[in-house]
Structure formats: C-alpha cells, structure tokens
Amino acid sequence: VQLVKSGGGLVQEGGSLRLSCVATGFTFDDYSITWFRQVPGREREGVACINLSERSTYYEDSVKGRFTISKDGAKRTVYLQMNNLKPEDTAVYYCAADLRYRNEATWRLVHDYRNWGQGTQVTVSS
C-alpha cells in the first residue's frame, strides 16, 4: 500500500487549498481513506473520512461546511478540498488508509490505520 500526497502550502485566512492522496497497491474500493492533521504538542486528529466503496463520509465538527472529502476512482485519488481556511487549520496533514469500513464511532481511531502517506504542511495566516 502506498499513499502519495500533494497539495498544501501557505494561504491567507479565508482562502482555499486542495490536498490530494493517490493510493496504489490495493483494491481501491476495499478501503477507507481518512485525512488527519497534527500540530506540535497535540495528538493527531481526524479531519475527514470516506468509505471508498460507497462514498459515505464523516467530518470533524470544526471543518463541517468548509472541507469536502471526495474520490476519483479512475485516478485512484482522494481529495480534501479546504475552503474558508482559518489559522486554527494550520497543521501537518496526513492521509491514511485502512481495509475496514469506517463509521461515526471508528473513523477517528488513529491507531487503527496502518498505511500512511507523508505529511504535508498547511499554514493559514491571519
């Protein structure tokens, strides 16, 4: 399983960024993909999750209405569209894959995920 991320960078408050996660080495629709983020001194937290087989999605409360997770099966890519970014969104973002269906109770369980992409910095200036 390999996850390759792109996107990220520096943006002003209110701006937008899109992160991409290209997944290879497994049957795409068998997995769930989750975006996590982490700031220094804090635990990694779940941001958004998608079950690739059926496109059900989950979001952390602070990003609902601003972030959208989606997939393009033909490109084996999961996207995180981030709009109306706030300084508190500043973090290193990671995508992670797991061979299990995720629900509201389980998608945030960071230790369940064994396949991780490299982190990418997102910085939102005020």
N, C-alpha and C positions, 0 to 999 in steps of 0.2 A: 504494500500500500504506500503510495506516495502522494503527498499533498503539496502543491506548489502555489504560493500566494503571490499576488501582485496588487498594486494599489498602495494606498496610504500616502502620507506626506503631511505638509503643513497647510492649514486652511484657516481663514478667519471665521469668527463666530457667525453662525447663520449660513455658512457655506455647505457644500456637499462634496462627498467623496464616494467612490465605489471600490470596494475590495473584491478581488476575485480569488477563487480557490479551485485549481484544476486538480482533479482526482484521477489517479491511474492505479492499475494493479489490482483492481477488484471489480466485481459486477456493480455498476454504478447504482442501480435502483435497490440493491440489497442493503444499503447503508442509510444512516442518518448523518447529517453534517451539522456541526454546531460552531458558531463563532463565539470565542471567548475573548476577554480582554483583561489586562493586568497592569496595575500601576505599582511602582515600588512600595514595598511595605504592606501591600494588601494581597489577599488571595485572588486567584484567577476567578473571574465571574463570567457566567453565561450571559450572552447578549441576545442571540437568536439561534433557532434550530429549525431544520427542515428534515422531515422524513422523505427521502427521495422517491420511495415507491408511490406515494400518494399526495405529496406536497403539503401535508399538514405542517403548520408552523407554530412556533412559540417564541415569545419575546419577553425580555426583561422589562419591567414596568416603565423604567425611565426612558426607554427608547421607543415605546409603542407610539405609533403615529408618525415617527420620524425615520425609523430604519425599516427596510424591507429585505427579507431574505428570499432568494429565488434560485431556480436552477435552469440550466440549459443542458438537457441530456445529450444532445448531439455533440456538444463541446465538452461534456463531462466537467462542467464548471458550475460552481455555486457562487452566487454573488451576494454581497451585502451592500445595498445602496443606503447611504447615510446622508440624510438631509437635515437642514436646520441644526447643524452641529453646534455643540456647546463646549465650553472649556472643560467641563467635567467629563466629556467623552475622550479626553486625551488619555492615551494608554497604548500599550503594545497589544495588537490584535492578533489572534491565532485562529486558524480553522482546525477542526478535529473531526475525525470520522469514527463511527462505531457501527459494528454489524448487529445492531439491535434497533427495533422500533422504539422511538422515544415518545413519552407522553409528558403531561404537565408536571408530574411528580418526579420524573427521572432525567429530564434533559439537561439540567444544570449540574449533574453529578460529575464533576471534572475528573475524578479518579476512575470513572468507567471508561474513559476514552484512551485507547492505546495508540492511536495513529494521529500524529500532529504535524501540521505544517510549520514552517519557520515563522517567527513573529515579524510583524511589520508595525512601525511606529505611525501613529496618528496623533497629530498635535493640532489643537484648536486654540487659536489666540483670541483674546478678548479685545 
